[in-house]
């Protein structure tokens, strides 16, 4: 669907973002775009511009590096996100956290809902809150419904770490940051996490910092 006149300013802003080339600037916490629900995508960018924008999101996510990136994190208030996780972690951590390699995916107008009642809590960070991590309890399994960049339907169930990524990115599209769901007693710098809390689970951190796990 081609963009109409009312959508032109958004398309123009995306064109300006892409004109610089390379990774896009990532918006940090405190910017209003991160706190507003995004607009459903209904052709505002048109197919060619959407493809270029998706490629820029992929480049930016990989350069950061991160395992997911939502459009508002680059200042664009559209319900679009990308994810990809090569899962370069030790086997012990991968097993405990349910972290498995995920191929590159584009999620257009995604929504997710919990499957079952199980929850899992782990340290989590965000490219828009650089330098910090905190423990977030999230649903252990979710069902994701969306479309891909070609308009094809997506209907998948995610468990473990992939479920966490999906929830984190859809939260961004609803104007939420992971800190809204975190136990703030767990808030730690990246350096502290690496030095003190690198175990597969945050049990030691919970005991030392005084917060509860589900």
C-alpha positions in Angstrom: 0.0 0.0 0.0 1.4 3.4 -1.0 1.7 6.1 1.7 -1.0 8.8 1.6 -0.5 12.5 2.2 -1.1 12.2 6.0 1.7 9.7 6.2 4.2 11.6 4.2 6.0 13.3 7.1 6.8 10.0 8.7 8.1 8.6 5.4 10.2 11.8 5.0 11.7 11.4 8.4 12.6 7.8 7.7 14.2 8.8 4.4 16.2 11.4 6.3 17.4 8.8 8.8 18.5 6.4 6.1 20.2 9.1 4.1 23.2 9.2 6.5 23.9 5.5 5.8 25.3 3.0 8.3 23.8 2.1 11.7 21.0 4.4 12.9 21.4 6.4 16.1 19.7 4.6 19.0 17.3 6.7 21.1 18.0 6.5 24.9 15.6 6.5 27.8 14.1 9.9 28.4 12.9 10.5 24.9 9.1 10.6 24.5 9.1 8.3 21.5 10.0 5.4 23.8 7.0 6.1 26.0 4.3 6.3 23.5 2.4 3.4 21.9 3.4 3.0 18.3 1.2 3.3 15.2 0.1 0.1 13.6 1.9 -0.3 10.3 -0.5 0.1 7.4 1.8 1.1 4.5 3.1 4.4 5.8 6.5 3.6 4.3 5.6 1.8 1.1 7.3 -1.5 0.2 10.6 -0.2 -1.0 11.1 2.2 1.9 10.0 -0.5 4.3 12.6 -2.8 2.9 15.4 -0.2 3.4 14.2 0.6 6.9 14.2 -3.1 7.9 17.7 -3.5 6.5 18.8 -0.4 8.5 17.2 -1.9 11.7 19.1 -5.2 11.1 22.4 -3.3 10.5 21.9 -1.2 13.7 20.9 -4.2 15.8 24.0 -6.1 14.8 26.3 -3.2 15.2 25.1 -2.4 18.7 25.2 -5.4 19.2 21.8 -6.6 20.4 19.3 -9.4 19.9 16.3 -7.2 19.1 15.5 -3.7 18.1 12.1 -1.9 17.8 11.4 1.0 15.5 10.9 3.6 18.3 14.4 2.9 19.5 15.5 4.7 16.4 12.9 7.4 16.8 10.2 5.9 14.5 6.8 5.4 16.0 5.8 2.4 13.9 4.8 -1.1 15.2 7.8 -2.8 13.7 10.6 -4.7 15.4 13.4 -7.1 14.4 15.2 -9.8 16.3 18.1 -12.2 15.8 20.1 -14.1 18.3 23.2 -16.1 17.5 23.2 -17.2 21.2 27.0 -17.1 21.7 26.9 -18.2 25.4 28.3 -21.2 27.2 26.2 -24.4 27.1 25.4 -24.3 30.8 23.9 -20.8 30.5 22.1 -21.7 27.2 20.4 -24.7 28.9 19.3 -22.9 32.0 18.0 -19.9 30.2 16.5 -21.7 27.3 18.7 -19.6 24.9 18.8 -21.0 21.4 20.0 -19.4 18.1 17.2 -17.4 16.4 17.2 -16.5 12.8 16.7 -12.9 11.7 13.0 -12.1 11.9 10.9 -9.0 11.0 7.8 -8.5 13.1 5.1 -6.1 11.8 2.2 -5.3 14.1 3.2 -8.0 16.6 1.2 -9.0 19.7 2.0 -11.7 22.2 0.1 -13.5 24.9 1.3 -15.9 27.6 1.0 -19.6 27.2 0.5 -21.1 30.7 1.5 -19.5 33.9 5.2 -20.3 34.3 7.5 -17.3 34.7 11.3 -17.0 34.5 13.5 -14.3 35.9 16.9 -13.3 34.6 19.1 -10.2 34.2 18.0 -8.2 31.1 19.4 -5.1 29.5 18.4 -2.7 26.7 20.1 -0.8 24.0 18.1 2.3 25.0 19.2 2.0 28.7 23.0 1.6 28.1 25.3 0.4 30.9 22.7 -1.2 33.1 20.9 -4.5 33.7 18.1 -5.6 36.1 16.2 -8.8 36.8 12.9 -9.1 35.0 10.3 -11.8 35.6 8.6 -12.7 32.3 6.3 -15.3 30.9 8.3 -18.5 30.1 6.2 -19.2 27.0 4.3 -16.9 24.7 2.4 -17.0 21.5 3.3 -14.4 18.9 1.1 -13.2 16.2 2.4 -10.7 13.6 3.2 -10.3 9.9 6.6 -10.4 8.3 7.9 -7.6 6.0 6.1 -9.2 3.0 2.7 -9.2 4.7 2.8 -13.0 5.4 1.2 -14.0 8.7 3.4 -15.1 11.6 1.9 -17.3 14.4 4.6 -18.9 16.5 5.1 -20.1 20.1 8.3 -19.0 21.8 9.8 -20.4 24.9 12.9 -19.6 27.1 15.1 -16.7 26.0 13.4 -16.2 22.6 10.1 -15.6 24.5 12.0 -13.0 26.6 13.2 -11.2 23.4 9.7 -11.2 21.9 8.2 -9.7 25.1 10.9 -7.1 25.4 10.4 -5.9 21.9 6.7 -5.9 22.0 6.9 -3.9 25.2 8.9 -1.2 23.3 6.1 -1.0 20.8 3.6 -0.4 23.7 5.7 2.4 25.1 7.3 0.3 27.9 10.9 -0.2 29.0 12.2 -3.3 30.7 12.8 -1.2 33.8 9.0 -0.9 34.2 8.9 -4.6 34.9 12.2 -5.0 36.7 12.9 -5.6 40.4 14.8 -2.4 40.9 16.8 -3.8 43.9 18.5 -5.9 41.2 19.6 -2.9 39.1 23.3 -3.3 38.4 25.9 -1.9 36.0 27.1 -4.1 33.2 30.4 -4.3 35.0 28.8 -5.5 38.3 26.8 -8.1 36.4 30.0 -9.4 34.7 32.0 -9.4 37.9 29.4 -10.6 40.4 26.3 -12.0 38.8 27.4 -14.0 35.7 26.0 -17.3 37.0 23.3 -19.0 34.9 20.5 -17.8 37.3 20.2 -14.6 39.4 19.8 -16.6 42.6 23.0 -15.3 44.1 22.1 -11.7 43.2 18.7 -12.1 44.8 20.2 -13.3 48.0 22.9 -10.6 48.1 20.8 -7.7 46.9 17.6 -8.6 48.7 15.0 -9.3 46.1 12.7 -12.2 45.4 12.5 -14.5 42.4 9.3 -16.1 41.2 
